[in-house]
Amino acid sequence: MSEENKHRATAAAILPLVGGAANVTSVAHCMTRLRLGLRDRSLVQEEALTALPAVMGVVEDDTYQIVLGPGAVARVTPEFEALVAAERAGAPEGPAAPAAPAGGSDPVTAEELAAQGAALRAERKARNATPFKLFLRRIANIFVPLIPALIGCGIIAGLNGLLVNLGRLPGVTPALAAIASGFMALIAVFVGYNTAKEFGGTPILGGAVASIIVYAKVADVEAFGQHLSPGQGGVLGALAAACLGVYVEKRCRRWVPESVDVLVTPTVTVLVSGLATLFGLMFLAGEVSSWIGDAADWLLAHGGAGAGLLLGGLFLPLVMLGLHQALIPIHTTLIEGAGFTVLLPILAMAGAGQVGAALAIYLRLPRNTSIRTTIKSALWPGSLGVGEPLIYGVSLPLGRPFVTACAGGAFGGAFVGLFNQLGTDVGSTAIGPSGWALFPLLDGNHGLAQTIAVYAAGLLVGYVAGFVATYWFGFTKTMLAELNVAPDAPAPVSPAPVATEERVTEKV
């Protein structure tokens, strides 16, 4: 089967399992996930969906997110959109087929873990639906669409730096530098555009207001006793300026007569927001941006190992609580200021702890072919930074292994943080990738080879620490007795459901 047909087949398999086109209200994707707005989530046949070979897992949030992995999701999404459009246009589609029974030869334990993971996702979604976390989610929605450009430009910048250091292709490196830097020079405009779009304003007006920040002639403007600098305030200034623009625009829409709205509203929005940006927001956001950079440098210079221990160990719990989204504008601000973020490689160690824990679980449960099969299918994506299948399919439903996996991430983070404290900055020129996928984006202050070596050693420490902690402390005797058994060949249909529920509870 060709690649195109494979992705179309994946989209065709997913659509009926999420309730058909009539149940889909929106379609989007990020780095690894197909994000669907659904009218009725009770129509989703989750067991059948997660059983599809291309599906690595599902995450329930403000949208229903199907983990397909990097690369694949960008190819499946347009096929899925085409199928939705065709079905809505009246293309013949049969009713969604019911999910195949999960019995037969499928191991019972894997189904129980999947059900437990789904319950934990639902519980996390309900717990995270607070106004503050919903606000953080909206902020994340502004920056997530920028990630592909950050990655592409970051890799080109790394390639250009390598060529410059080697003295190769001197006629090409200036062009590569321009390609790599162009997006970052105008990132404030894109942030302003997305901000206005997210908060209900006119996107192009948000971009227009934010573009003031990067205009070269702002150097002629004086605010707070000093001349402004082009780009001062960066993405935080653009975010604030566009938010103000949305507020002004909405007020104008309410009071300006319709007959002159097309003339007055855009003019007042850009004028008021632009003046506030020039004579207030740029300076204030510039101070905040400088403080963020100084704080990150101070944190890792004075408490590198300890800071890395906390960041690496607590990152996955932050993800579970939905608080990790507050880090996205911080990463972007650091990249804009220093060229790389020193926080992301430390946080990436959390995924290394999960991989090490999964290997330990694999060895501790030699008879449980169910969990071992899940781990084998999820281990490679986990190594590339796609951790949802391991988290929701293995470690989190089991309980203790999730904690020991976090311990592995803490040790890996402490290792990378220690080198930052000793003067070797390990950073990433973009956000989004993790694990092995972060190698092409690494940058630092002591050359690429040393940066790569420290990051690779940190991953190794995370793997080993997660493995050791899980192998020795991840299971009680009761858990091993319950889990380390070979599932029956045909899954029994008759056992009382109460007993099954008790087994699931004991495992967690």
N, C-alpha and C positions, 0 to 999 in steps of 0.2 A: 504494500500500500504506500502510495506517495505521501510526502509530508503534508501536502495540502489536504488530501483525502483523510489522513489520520486526524488532523485537527478538526475537520468538518465532522468526522464521525464522533469525536469527543464532544463537540458542541451539540450534536444531534442526540447523543446519549444523555447529556445533562438536562436539556430543556424539559422533557416530560417529567423528569424526577424532581423538578422544582415547581411543578404545577402548570407547566405550559406557558405559552406567550401571554395568555390572559392574566396570569399571576405575576408577570414581570413588569415592574414600574420603571426601573432604571437599570442600565448596564454600564459598568466601568471596570477598570482594572488598575492595579498598582504593579509593583515589581513582581509579585508572586501570586496574587489572588485575583480571581474574577469576583467582582463585587456587584451583587444584585439587590435591587430594591424589590421586595416581594409584598403583595397585598395580604396574603394569608400564608404564614409560615407553617401552619399545620398541614398544608398540602405537600410539603417537602418530604420525599421518601429518603431519609438520611442514610439508612443502612445500605440501600441500593446505590446511593450516590457515592458514599465512601468506598464501596466495593469496586467502583470503576477503576481500571488500571491507571488512568491518567490523573486521578484525583488523589492528592496526598493527604487531604484532611479538609475539614470545614471549620469555620470560626463564625459564631453568631455575635454580631455587634449591631451598630445602627443599620448596617447592610448585612445581607447574608453573603459570606465570603467563602469561596471555594478555592482551596490551595492547589494550584496547577504547577507552580514552579516558575523560575525565571526563564524567559524565552518562550516557553509553551503558552503562557497566559496571553502574551501579546499576539499570538497567532490564533488562539482559540476564540478570543473575544470578538473580532470582526465576523468570524463564522457564526458565532452565537447570535450576534446582532442581526445578521442577515436572516437567520432562521426565525427569529422573533418577528422581524418585519414581514417575512413571507407568510407566517402563520396568521398574523394580524390582517394581512391583505386578503385572506381567504384561501390560502393554500390548504389543501386537504391534510388534515392532521387527525389521527385517531386520538382517543382519550389516553391520558397518561397511563401506561401499564403499571399495575401494582407491583410493588417491590417483591422480588423473589424471596421466598422464605429463606431465612438465614440458617436453616437447619442443614440437613444433609451431612456432608463431610466437613463443613466449616467448624473450626474449633470453637467450643463453647466459651472458653476464656476470652478470646479475642472479642466476641460479641459483648460480653459483660464489660470489658474495658472500654469498648466503644460507647456503650450506653452510659457508662459512668463518666466518660469524657464529655459526652453531650450534655449530661446533667450539670457538670461543672461549668461548661461554657454558658449554659442558660443562667445558672446562678451568678456567674461573673457579670453577664450582661445586665441582669437586674440590679446588681450591686453598683455597677458603674454608671447607671443612668441618673447621675446627680447633675445639677446645673453646672458645677465647676468642671466636671469631667466631660460633659457635653460641649462646653466652651473649648476645652483643650482639644477635643476631637475636631472642632471646626477650625481651630488654628492649624492642626495637622493637615486638614484638607486643603489648606492654602499651599503648603510646602510639598506635599507628596507628589503632585503632578510635575514638580520641578526635578525630581530625582533622576529620571533618565538623562536629562541634559547635564546634570551635575556629574553623573557617572561617565558619560561620553567625553565631556570636556576634561574630567579628571584623569582619565586614562591617556588622553592625548597629551595633557600636561606632563604626566609621568614619562611618556615616551620621548617627549621633547627634552625633558631634563636629562634623560639617559643619553640622548644623542649629543647634547651640549657637553656633558661631562666626558664623553668619549672623543669629542672633537670631530664627530662625523656629520656629513651632510650640512655644512654651514649655510648653504644656499636655501635649505628647506626649513631649518629650525625657526627662523623668524616667522614664516608662514604658519607653522604649527603653533607657535606662541600666540599668534593672533587668533587662530581658531579656538585654542583652549581658553583664551582670556575674554573673548567677545561676550560670551553668555554671562560670565561673572561680572563684567563691567555694566551690564544692563539688568542684572537679576532683580534690582529694586523695582523695575517696571513690571516684570512678570509677577512679582509678589503683590504689587498694587492692583494689577488686573484680577488676580485670583481672589484677593481680599474682597474687592467690591462684588465679585461674582458670588462668593460664599455668603456674604452678609446682605444680599438682596439689592445691591446697587447696580448701576450700569458699569460693566467691567472696563470699558474703554476709558471712562472717566477716572476710575481708580488708577489705571495705568498712566493717564495723563498727569494726574496729581503726583504720583510717585516718580515720574520721569524728571520732575524738577530737581530731585535729589542728585541725579547723575549728570545734570546739565553743566557744562564746563564754566559757564558765565556766573554760576552761583558764587564763584570766588570774588566777585565784585560786591557781593552783599555782605553787610556787617551786622552781626547779631551778638548781643551780650558782650560787646566790646571787642570782638575779634571777627576777622573775615572767615566766612564759611569755606569749606573745601568740597569739591565735587565728590559725591559719594558719602559725605559725612552723615552718619546715622544709619546708613546701609539698609538692610532688610527690616530692621525694627522701625526705622523712620518711615519706610514705605508702608509698613503695616499700619502704623498709627495714622499716617496721612490719608491712606485709603479708607480707613474706618471713619475718620472725620468726614471725608468726602461723602461716604454713604449716608451719614447722619444729616449732613447739609442737604444732600439731594432729596432725601425722604421728606425733610421739612419743606423744601421748595415744592415738591409734588403736591403737598397737602394744601399750600396756600396760593400758589401761582395759578392764575386762570389758564384753562386749557389752550386758549387762543394764542398765548405767548409763551407757553411752557417750553416749546422746543428751542426758543431763543434764550429765555431767562434762566431756566434751571441749569443747563450745562455751564453757562457763564458764571453764575453765582457760585456753583459748586466748585469749579476750578479756581475762581478768584479767592474765595474765602479760605478754602482748604490750602491753596498755594501760599497765601500770605502767612497762615498759621504754621505751615511747614517751614517756610524760610526763616521766620522770626521766632520760632520756638521749638518745633518738633525736631528739626535737624540737629540743633545743638543738644537738646536733651537726649535724643536717641543716640547721638554720638557718644555722649558721656556714659550711657548705659552699656553701649557696645564695648567701649574701652574697659569698663568695669568688669564685664563678663570675661574678656580676654585676660585681664590681669588676675581675676579670681581663679580662672582655670590654671594659669601658670603658677600662681601662689600655692594652690591646693596640691598640685603634683610636685612642686619643688620642695615643699615643706612636709608633706604627708603622703608622698607618692605611694608607698606600699600600703599604708593604711587606707588611703582614699581608693586605691585600686581594689583592695579587698572588699570594701563596702559597695563600690559601684558594680564590680563583677558579680558579687554575691546577691545583691538586691535587685539587679536589673529585671530578672524574670518575674519576681513578685511585683515590681512596678508595672510591668506589662500586664499582669493579671489584674491590677487595680486600674489600668488605663492611664496611669500618670506618666508613662514614658513619652507621651506625645508632647509634653512640655519641653522635652530635650531637643525637639526638631529645630525650632528657631535658634536655640543656643548653638547647635552644631553648625547651622548655616551662618550664624554670626561669626563663629570662630574661623570657618573656611574663608569667609569674605575678608576677615582681618589678617589672619596669619597664613592663609593658603591651605590649611588643613585643620581638622579637629582632632585634638589629642584624646578626646573622650571616647570616640567610637571604637578604636582598637581595644580599649579596656572593657567596654560593654560587650564587645564581641566574644569575650572569654566565657560569657554565660552560655553561649551555644556550645563551646568546647566542653564545658562541664556536662551538658546534656549528652553529648556524643560518648564521652567516657562512661557515664552512668549507663547508657544503653548497652555498651559492650559488656559491662559487668553483669547487667540483668541477663544478657544473652548467655553468659557462662554459668550464672547461678541457677538458671532454670533449664537444664539440658533436656528435660523430658517434655517441657511445655512447647510443643511445636507451634502453637498458636501465637504466643507472644514473640517467639524467635522469628517467625515469618514476618510479623509486623516490623520488628526491628531491622531485619535485613532489607526490607523495602524502604524504610525511612532513614536508614543510616547515611546513605549517600546524599540525599537532599539536606540532611542535618549538617553534614560536613561542609556543604556549600552555603550554610546560613539559613536554610528553610527549616526552622525548628518545630513548626506546628505539629507535624505527624508524630514526632518523638514525644513532644510535651503532652498533647491531648490523647495520643494513642497508647502511650506507655507510662511515662514517669508520673504525670500528675494523677491519673486514676489510681496508681499504686500507692501514692502518698509519700512514704519515706524516701523512695528513690528520687523524688522531685527535690526534696530538701538536700540530699547528698549531692545531687547534680548541681544545685546552687552553690554548695561548698566547693565543688570543682571549679566553677566559674570565679569564685572568690579568690582561690589560689592563683589562677591564671591572671586575674586582674591585678593582684598584688605583685606578681612578677613583672608585668609590663609597667605598672605604676612605679616600681622600684627603679627601673631604668630611667623613667622620666625624672625621678628624684635625683638620680646620679648625673643628669644632664643630657641623656639621649632621648629626645622627643620622638615618639612613635605616633604618627598621625595618619588620617585618611583625607584625601582631597574631595571626597563625596560621601553622601550618606545613602543608606539602603542596603548594600551588600554586607555580608558578614562571613565568618569562617574563611574557607579557602578563596572564596570569591572576592575577598577584600585585598588580596595580594597585588593586583594591578593598580590599586588606588593608593597604596601606601606612600607616605612621604615623611620626611623628618629633617632634623638639623645636622645629622652626621652621615649623610650619604645613604643611597638607596639600599646598598648591600647590608649595612649594619641595621637599618630599619627593618628590612625583611627578616633578618636573622633573629632580632628580638621578638618580633611578632610571631614568627614560627615557633620559637622556643616557648612563648607564652601559650600558644595553642597546645603544645605538647604537655606543658605543666597542667593546663586545664583538663586535657584528656586523662592524664595519669591520676590527678587528684580526684576527678569525678569517678574514675574507675575504682580507685582504692576505697574512697569513702562509701561508694555504693556496694562494693563487693563485701566489705566487712561490716558496714553499719546500715545498709539499705533494707535489710529484711530481718524480721523477727522469726523465731522458730515456727510460730503459728503460720506466718505468711508463707514460709518455704514449704511447710506441709501442705498448705492449701494450693499453692501455685505450681510447685515442681512435680506435676503429675502429667501423664500423657492423656490428652483428651480422647474420649471415646471416638471411634471411627465414625459411626453415624451419631450425630448429636441426639441424645435422648429427648423425647418429646414429653414424656409423662411426669418427670419429677415435679413435685409441688413447687409453685412459683415462690412461695415464702422462703423455701430453703435457698433458692437462687439468690433472692434479695439479701439473705443473711450472709451468703458467701461474699457478695460484692461489698457489703458493708465492712466485713472483716478485713478485706484486702486493703481498703483505704484506711 
